[in-house]
Amino acid sequence: MMYNSTRDSSVRVTASQAIAQGISKEGGLFVPDAIPSLTADEIKMLTGIRYSSRAAYILSKYLKDFTCEEIEECTRLAYDTGRFRSFAVAPLHELYSGVNLLELWHGPTCAFKDMALQILPHLMRFSARRTADGKTIIILVATSGDTGKAALEGFRDAENTRILVFYPEEGVSPMQKLQMITQEGNNVAVCGIRGNFDDAQTGVKAIFTHPGIAKRLESNGMMFSSANSINWGRLLPQIVYYISAYCDMISSDKINAGEPVNVVVPTGNFGNILAAFYAREMGLPIARLICASNRNRVLTDFINTGVYDKNRSFHTTTSPSMDILISSNLERLLYALSGRSDTEIRLLMNDLKTKGSYTVSDETAARIKELFRAGWCGDQQTADTIKNVFQKYGYLCDTHTAVAINVYEQYRDISRDDTPTIIVSTANPYKFSASVLDALGGNHADHSNGDEFEKMDKLQRLTGAVIPEPLVSIKGKDSRFMDICNPADMEQAVFEMLHIGRDR
Ligand SMILES: *Cc1c(COP(=O)(O)O)cnc(C)c1O
């Protein structure tokens, strides 16, 4: 198996090259040249083994230039060394009959990004050994809140690697910010930007694909890579948990082998739900993919109309990790659904760049409607959902998960579809204590200025939900990274952080 670029099908690289490079030179995203299949017998076999072994089995279908030993080392180090607080790694929690939450936040930073970012540094290490020619890998990250911390934690003190994270200064939760600015490690740096996630992501992509900057880095023995979901090494480990969840549904007698399930995903950059799409393409019996958005509902509108239009106001919501108007990974879906037409993708992406919008062909729009359903909800409905779910089922969920639950219930009311369902739970509620407290009616004005740790304590007293240890232990850590820059100065910030001076 080789990997092509979505914007130039003649580009052919190995898995290691795709992972080490992160993004193709002309700005396209790497995709496998064929999707491997997963048979009913294989699903049965995977049902009997633990998460890390399921991961190794699935990864080996895609990483053809890795040895089995390398893959097993990666999955073992990521999932079997106590980094996840759940033995199952990605456990299912039955909310009510037929509806299960897939909890993806038991990793060290308490959001689903750990599922991939605990393994990506190991995949990167082997990839770089084969392809990077001894260069130091510079991981550039744009984050809407959770990727940044998860990438910092995954890559801290990794050999031959440095990591720089840009986050929207006013667009992340107080806990997300605390997690990033207190990051430990000798190869890490963090910088806030005066802008939103899209500004950060656009800036990072521009730096990646700027030939002059690449030369400058090369002459200093460095090369860029990405830990965002534009990197195939981020997406691939995310396919695993959908297959794993399906196996767990079988082994807990919630479904019979072969029975279809629906999957609901709170969506921002379209990475998580795209992994579910790939799992479905492999043969996992997923009936419908349900895409849930917050008020920044560009994806909901796109799925329902075939028109992607980012020319709209950007809203800061209580689910900040989904505050995104340019969903990068949609490009991979469009490539797959357009019959791998790089010409079509170049046209669409050029329209997006020049006009801020694009319209897909009727066939592609129809195919999307067949596969996907989409819905959205605002902050008030998100809060109501948190409260209802807690009162009815005694389960405390975060704001992102609440968006997904709300959209699922809207879908079910309209469709009467009672297919067994997996709703993806993407973060622990204590990452968003103020919003969750507000939702439960426990954040009275006199406490709104209280510090983050008081809010966590208050939420715990109110609900009894356990505060994860990594969030408790941030208290008392020093703030190491207080820099803020304008989006236009990101390039300069990179050179300063790398101490290699500015290109003239
Ligand atoms: C990143 C994130 C999302 C969005 O995931 P995408 O892969 O960007 O669609 C949703 N919820 C949480 C908590 C996240 O951190």
Ligand as a Chemical Component Dictionary entry (heavy atoms), coordinates in Angstrom:
data_LIG
# 
_chem_comp.id                   LIG 
_chem_comp.type                 NON-POLYMER 
_chem_comp.pdbx_formal_charge   0 
_chem_comp.three_letter_code    LIG 
# 
loop_
_chem_comp_atom.comp_id 
_chem_comp_atom.atom_id 
_chem_comp_atom.alt_atom_id 
_chem_comp_atom.type_symbol 
_chem_comp_atom.charge 
_chem_comp_atom.model_Cartn_x 
_chem_comp_atom.model_Cartn_y 
_chem_comp_atom.model_Cartn_z 
_chem_comp_atom.pdbx_ordinal 
LIG C1 C1 C 0 -11.029 17.866 18.764 1  
LIG C2 C2 C 0 -12.300 17.674 19.481 2  
LIG C3 C3 C 0 -13.513 17.494 18.802 3  
LIG C4 C4 C 0 -13.597 17.564 17.291 4  
LIG O1 O1 O 0 -12.951 16.495 16.673 5  
LIG P1 P1 P 0 -12.544 16.589 15.113 6  
LIG O2 O2 O 0 -11.742 15.381 14.851 7  
LIG O3 O3 O 0 -11.748 17.855 14.996 8  
LIG O4 O4 O 0 -13.812 16.642 14.355 9  
LIG C5 C5 C 0 -14.659 17.259 19.544 10 
LIG N1 N1 N 0 -14.621 17.223 20.893 11 
LIG C6 C6 C 0 -13.480 17.403 21.579 12 
LIG C7 C7 C 0 -13.522 17.388 23.060 13 
LIG C8 C8 C 0 -12.290 17.626 20.912 14 
LIG O5 O5 O 0 -11.153 17.808 21.598 15 
# 
loop_
_chem_comp_bond.comp_id 
_chem_comp_bond.atom_id_1 
_chem_comp_bond.atom_id_2 
_chem_comp_bond.value_order 
_chem_comp_bond.pdbx_ordinal 
LIG C1 C2 SING 1  
LIG C2 C3 SING 2  
LIG C2 C8 DOUB 3  
LIG C3 C4 SING 4  
LIG C3 C5 DOUB 5  
LIG C4 O1 SING 6  
LIG O1 P1 SING 7  
LIG P1 O2 DOUB 8  
LIG P1 O3 SING 9  
LIG P1 O4 SING 10 
LIG C5 N1 SING 11 
LIG N1 C6 DOUB 12 
LIG C6 C7 SING 13 
LIG C6 C8 SING 14 
LIG C8 O5 SING 15 
# 
